[in-house]
Amino acid sequence: VTIPLGLVLSRLFSKKEHDRNIYAYGLCFSNFGFMGLAVVQALFPQVFMEYNVFLLPLWVGVYGWGIPALLIPKDQADKSIKAALKRIANPMFACMIIGAVIGVTGLGRLIEGTVITDIINTAGSCMSPLAMLLTGITIAKIDIPKVVKNWGIYIASLLRLVVIPIVLTPLIMLLPIDNSTVLCALCALAMPLGLSPVVVPAGYGQDTSLAAGMAVISHALSIITIPIVFAIFSGLM
């Protein structure tokens, strides 16, 4: 639902195709990875593994369509099937598939309590600090006074953080699914705008000031909006 919604709403923000694509990506895909995983691991550890599985089709959407269609310049984008599969077969996605196979087959019991699990846990603990370092590097490069005057960034951030989760979550709750799946959906919907619109265009020499501003403002606002959104639905779930 968020993909067609994001594509339509993005046309209201700018006439420039590059800027529209940045807004579209932010409205279509939240930071359900770095930020979402950190929030779920800290607040809802009981659904952490389920949340990882829940994200698999979302990652396919990001690497199969979102990044190549919206963030890579058209004259430099490889639209072949082989290129799409290569983007999906990135280390993070591949490791999640391997982890799922280990869990489903019961192989996890064989390595539980060994040095292998210690290595995996230690590497996993690096995720959030590295994401924050990347965010800090991004903030250092933008023109803060220019960013805070862009009204479009605030509207897009509030749509992503408040309107989308509050409107869509009740509709999800009408489906015949359990509360843990609803919680996973809410966690994915209520996160701020991700960093991909900053990192990917930067690799192609594109302007990243708008994307960096959206990342900064939305993450700052999420400190307020995430507790409010979860408080609204906590009683219902």
C-alpha positions as CSV (number, residue, x, y, z in Angstrom):
1,V,0.0,0.0,0.0
2,T,2.8,2.4,0.9
3,I,4.4,2.1,-2.6
4,P,1.6,3.5,-4.7
5,L,0.8,5.9,-1.9
6,G,4.3,7.2,-1.9
7,L,4.5,7.5,-5.6
8,V,1.4,9.6,-5.8
9,L,2.2,11.8,-2.8
10,S,5.8,12.5,-3.9
11,R,4.4,14.4,-7.0
12,L,3.0,17.1,-4.6
13,F,6.4,17.9,-3.1
14,S,8.6,18.9,-6.1
15,K,8.6,19.3,-9.9
16,K,12.2,18.0,-10.1
17,E,12.4,14.2,-10.8
18,H,15.4,13.7,-8.6
19,D,13.7,15.3,-5.6
20,R,10.4,13.5,-6.3
21,N,12.2,10.2,-6.3
22,I,13.8,11.0,-2.9
23,Y,10.4,11.8,-1.4
24,A,8.9,8.7,-3.0
25,Y,11.5,6.4,-1.6
26,G,11.2,7.9,1.9
27,L,7.4,7.5,1.8
28,C,7.5,4.0,0.3
29,F,10.2,2.5,2.6
30,S,10.9,3.5,6.2
31,N,14.2,2.8,8.0
32,F,12.7,-0.6,9.0
33,G,16.2,-2.1,8.9
34,F,18.8,-0.3,11.0
35,M,16.3,1.7,13.1
36,G,13.5,-0.9,13.1
37,L,15.8,-3.7,14.2
38,A,17.3,-1.6,17.0
39,V,13.9,-0.6,18.3
40,V,12.4,-4.1,18.1
41,Q,15.5,-5.7,19.7
42,A,15.4,-3.2,22.6
43,L,11.6,-3.0,23.2
44,F,10.1,-6.1,21.7
45,P,12.7,-8.9,21.9
46,Q,10.0,-11.5,21.9
47,V,9.3,-10.8,18.2
48,F,12.8,-10.0,17.1
49,M,13.3,-13.1,15.0
50,E,9.8,-12.9,13.6
51,Y,10.4,-9.3,12.6
52,N,13.6,-10.4,10.7
53,V,11.5,-12.9,8.7
54,F,8.7,-10.2,8.2
55,L,11.3,-7.9,6.6
56,L,12.4,-10.4,3.9
57,P,9.8,-9.3,1.2
58,L,10.4,-5.7,2.1
59,W,14.1,-6.1,1.4
60,V,13.2,-7.7,-1.9
61,G,11.2,-4.6,-2.7
62,V,14.0,-2.3,-1.7
63,Y,16.8,-4.0,-3.7
64,G,14.6,-5.3,-6.5
65,W,12.7,-2.0,-7.2
66,G,13.2,0.8,-4.8
67,I,16.9,1.5,-5.1
68,P,17.3,0.8,-8.9
69,A,14.1,2.6,-9.9
70,L,14.2,5.7,-7.6
71,L,17.8,6.2,-6.4
72,I,20.1,5.2,-9.3
73,P,20.2,7.7,-12.2
74,K,18.3,6.3,-15.2
75,D,21.3,6.7,-17.5
76,Q,23.4,4.5,-15.1
77,A,20.9,2.0,-14.0
78,D,21.2,-1.6,-15.2
79,K,17.6,-2.9,-15.5
80,S,18.5,-6.5,-16.5
81,I,17.2,-9.4,-14.5
82,K,20.7,-10.5,-13.7
83,A,21.5,-7.0,-12.2
84,A,18.3,-7.2,-10.1
85,L,19.2,-10.6,-8.7
86,K,22.7,-9.4,-7.9
87,R,21.3,-6.4,-5.9
88,I,19.1,-8.8,-3.9
89,A,21.9,-11.2,-3.2
90,N,23.8,-8.7,-1.0
91,P,25.5,-9.9,2.2
92,M,22.8,-8.8,4.6
93,F,20.0,-10.4,2.7
94,A,22.0,-13.6,2.1
95,C,22.9,-13.9,5.8
96,M,19.2,-13.5,6.7
97,I,18.3,-16.4,4.4
98,I,21.2,-18.5,5.8
99,G,20.0,-17.7,9.3
100,A,16.4,-18.7,8.5
101,V,17.6,-22.0,7.0
102,I,19.7,-22.7,10.1
103,G,16.7,-22.0,12.4
104,V,14.2,-24.0,10.4
105,T,16.4,-27.0,10.0
106,G,17.4,-27.1,13.7
107,L,21.1,-26.6,12.9
108,G,21.1,-23.7,15.3
109,R,21.0,-26.1,18.3
110,L,24.3,-27.6,17.2
111,I,26.1,-24.3,17.3
112,E,24.3,-22.8,20.3
113,G,26.7,-21.8,23.1
114,T,29.8,-22.2,20.9
115,V,32.3,-19.7,19.7
116,I,30.3,-19.3,16.4
117,T,27.3,-17.9,18.2
118,D,29.5,-15.6,20.2
119,I,31.0,-14.2,17.0
120,I,27.6,-13.7,15.5
121,N,26.2,-12.0,18.6
122,T,29.2,-9.7,18.8
123,A,29.0,-8.8,15.1
124,G,25.2,-8.2,15.5
125,S,25.9,-5.8,18.4
126,C,27.9,-3.6,16.1
127,M,24.8,-2.9,13.9
128,S,23.3,0.1,15.7
129,P,26.6,1.9,16.6
130,L,27.7,1.7,13.0
131,A,24.3,3.0,11.8
132,M,24.7,5.9,14.2
133,L,28.2,6.6,12.9
134,L,26.9,6.7,9.3
135,T,24.1,9.1,10.4
136,G,26.6,11.4,12.1
137,I,28.8,11.5,9.0
138,T,25.7,12.3,6.9
139,I,24.6,15.2,9.3
140,A,28.1,16.7,9.1
141,K,27.9,17.2,5.4
142,I,24.6,19.0,5.1
143,D,23.6,22.7,5.3
144,I,21.5,22.7,8.5
145,P,20.0,26.2,8.1
146,K,18.8,25.3,4.6
147,V,17.4,22.0,5.7
148,V,15.3,23.3,8.6
149,K,13.6,25.8,6.3
150,N,12.4,23.2,3.8
151,W,8.7,22.6,4.7
152,G,8.5,19.6,2.5
153,I,10.8,17.6,4.7
154,Y,8.6,18.2,7.8
155,I,5.4,17.2,5.9
156,A,7.1,14.0,4.5
157,S,8.5,13.1,7.9
158,L,5.1,13.5,9.6
159,L,3.4,11.4,6.8
160,R,6.0,8.7,7.3
161,L,6.1,8.8,11.1
162,V,2.5,9.5,12.0
163,V,-0.1,9.5,9.3
164,I,0.9,6.2,7.5
165,P,1.2,4.0,10.7
166,I,-2.0,5.5,12.3
167,V,-4.1,5.0,9.1
168,L,-2.7,1.6,8.0
169,T,-2.3,-0.2,11.3
170,P,-6.1,-0.3,12.1
171,L,-6.7,-1.8,8.6
172,I,-4.0,-4.4,9.3
173,M,-5.7,-5.3,12.6
174,L,-8.9,-6.2,10.7
175,L,-7.0,-9.0,8.9
176,P,-7.1,-12.5,10.5
177,I,-3.5,-12.4,11.8
178,D,-2.0,-12.5,15.3
179,N,-0.9,-9.6,17.4
180,S,2.8,-10.3,16.9
181,T,2.5,-9.9,13.1
182,V,0.5,-6.7,13.6
183,L,3.4,-5.5,15.9
184,C,5.9,-6.3,13.2
185,A,3.9,-4.3,10.7
186,L,3.6,-1.3,13.0
187,C,7.4,-1.4,13.7
188,A,8.1,-1.3,10.0
189,L,5.5,1.5,9.3
190,A,6.4,3.8,12.2
191,M,10.2,4.2,11.6
192,P,11.8,7.3,10.1
193,L,13.1,7.8,6.6
194,G,16.1,5.6,5.8
195,L,19.7,6.5,4.8
196,S,19.7,4.7,1.4
197,P,18.6,7.9,-0.4
198,V,21.7,9.5,1.0
199,V,24.2,6.7,0.5
200,V,23.2,5.5,-3.0
201,P,22.9,8.8,-4.9
202,A,26.1,9.9,-3.3
203,G,27.9,7.0,-5.0
204,Y,26.7,8.3,-8.3
205,G,27.7,12.0,-7.7
206,Q,24.1,13.1,-7.1
207,D,22.9,15.9,-4.8
208,T,22.2,14.4,-1.3
209,S,21.2,17.5,0.6
210,L,17.5,16.8,0.5
211,A,17.9,13.2,1.5
212,A,20.2,14.0,4.3
213,G,17.8,16.6,5.6
214,M,15.0,14.1,5.5
215,A,17.0,11.6,7.4
216,V,18.1,14.1,10.1
217,I,14.6,15.7,10.6
218,S,12.7,12.4,10.5
219,H,15.0,10.7,13.0
220,A,14.9,13.7,15.4
221,L,11.0,13.8,15.2
222,S,10.9,10.0,15.7
223,I,12.1,10.4,19.3
224,I,8.7,11.9,19.9
225,T,6.5,10.1,17.4
226,I,7.5,6.5,18.0
227,P,6.5,6.4,21.7
228,I,3.2,8.2,20.8
229,V,2.3,5.8,18.0
230,F,3.1,2.7,20.0
231,A,1.2,4.1,23.0
232,I,-1.9,4.6,20.8
233,F,-1.9,0.9,19.6
234,S,-0.5,-0.8,22.8
235,G,-3.9,-1.0,24.4
236,L,-5.6,-2.3,21.2
237,M,-3.0,-5.1,20.8
